[in-house]
Amino acid sequence: MQSDLVSSRTVLSLKKQSIMPKQSLDLTPLHCYNFFSPPEELYQHNRSITVCIDYMEIENAKFLTCIDTTVRYRSCIPVQNLKTDPVFEALDKIFRRYNKAGFQVKTIKCEWAFIPLTDDMLDNMGATIDPTAAGDHKPTAEQNNRTLKERVRVLLAQLPYKVVPKVITECLGR
């Protein structure tokens, strides 16, 4: 009886039954998931935050970087040039992220290069600017730049290409 059962099955059907069913791959980017909800204490004590902003350049791609001093959320937005309009648009994107999360940016610590943006920020965003002394740098912003540069350069080194277009560098910087 057993021999009839075994002979009636083909090898192909035996192989299909012996493997586990394949699961479909979920290709949703990680930033689309909400892994956890932040504790309420985080919002109670840190509603108004201070951010440090700076410029950064990686492989001829220019970025505006931002890190806040409480939650330590890093932002890196590619800008075409360092003139007022693209930088203001990048800052607007960053501030919208904070506002969407329930935080309000009160103070911006930056270098003197950001002073031309002062009037627009005070009028539109309600933030005050705390510039550094001439020739001085914000250590939090500089450390953020070093960390982001290191991460992007590691990703660039892992790519199988010798020359990488500026567009790919900008995508890796985000």
N, C-alpha and C positions, 0 to 999 in steps of 0.2 A: 504494500500500500504506500509506504513512504517513497519507494522508488518511482511510483507513478506520479506522485505529487511533485517530486523534484524534477523528473523528466518533463513534466508538462510546463514547467516554468523555463523561460529562456534566461540566458546569462544576463541579458540586458535588464530584464525585469528584476532579477536578483540584485543587480548593482544599484538600481534606482531605489530599492527598498532599504538598502543598507546605508545609504547616505542620509545626512540630515537635510531637511528642506532648506533651501536658500532663503535668506531674509532679504528683503528689499533694502537698499542703501538709502539712508536719509542724508541728502546733500544740502540741507538747510544750513546756511552759515551760522557759526556759533554766536555771533552778535545778535541774532534774531531770537535767541532763547533768553528767558528770564530765569536764571538759575536759582536765585533766591531773592526774597524781598528784604531790603535793609531793615534793621531794627528801628523802632520808633525813636529810641534814644538818640540815634544818629541825626534824625531830623530835628529833634527838640533842641539839641545843643549846637547844631551847626547849620541853621537856616541861612544865615548870611555868611558868606565865605570870602576869602582872599585868594586871588589867583596871581601867579607869576608867569609873565609871558616873555618870549624872546624869539629871535630869528635863528634859523639853523639852515645849513646848506649841506646836502649829501649828493655827491656825484653831479654837481651843477643843477640840482633841483632844490628850489627854495621852499622852506616850510615855516609856518608860524607855529610855535610850540607853546603849550600852556599846561600848567600843573597847579592844582589848588593846594593850600597848606594844611587842610584838615583831612579830607577824604583821600587825597593823593591821586585823584583821577587825572590821567595824562591824555592830552589831546595833541594831535599833530595834523595840521591842515596845509596842503600844498598851496602855494601862491605863485602866480606868474611873475610878479615883480614885487618890490618892497615899497611901492607907492601907497598912498593913503587908501584908495578905493578897494583894492584886493585885500589889504590887511583888515580894513574895517568889515568887509564881508566875511572874512574868516573868523574874526572875533564875534561877529553876529551869530555865526553857526555854533561856535563854542558856547556862547551865552544861552542860546536856545536850548542846548542840551542840558545845561544846568537848570534852567527854568522848568523844562519838562520834567526833570527829576525832582523838583520841589525845592531847589536851592536858589538863592539870590546872590549875585556877585556884587559886593559892596566896594571892595578895594582891588585895584590892579597894581601890582608891583612890577615895574618895568625899567628899561634903560631910557636914556634921554631921546633915543631915536623914535620913541612912540609919542613924544610930546605933541606933534601935529595932529594926532588923533584925539587930543584932550577935549576940545570943544564938542566934537561929534559925540563922544562917549558920554559926556556930562549931559548933553541935551537928550540923546536917544536912549541910552542904556541905564542912566542913573548910577553910574559907577564913578568913584573918585580914583585918580591916578596918584601913585606914590613912586616918583622916579628916584633912581639911585643918584649918587654923586657922580660928577663927571669922571669918566675913566674907570668907574667901579662896575661890578656885575652882581646880579642877584645869585647867591650860591645855589638856591633851590632850582632856579631856572637853568643854570649852567649844568648842574648835575642831571636834570631831566634831559637836556640836550645830549649829554654824553651817553646816557642810557639808551635813548632813542637811536642815536647814531650807531651804537654798538649793535643793537638789535637788527637794524636795517642792513648793516654791513654783513652780519652773519647770514641773513637771508640771501643777500646778493652772492655771497661766497658759495652758498649751497646750490645756486642755479648752475645748470650745465653750459652756460654761455660765457664767452670771453668779454663781449661787449653787450651792455644792457641799455635799452632805450630809456630816456628820461621818464616816459609814461609809466614804465614798470617800477622805477625807483619811487615815483610819487605814489603808486598803489601800495607798495610795500611800506611806505612811511605812514600811511593812514593806520 
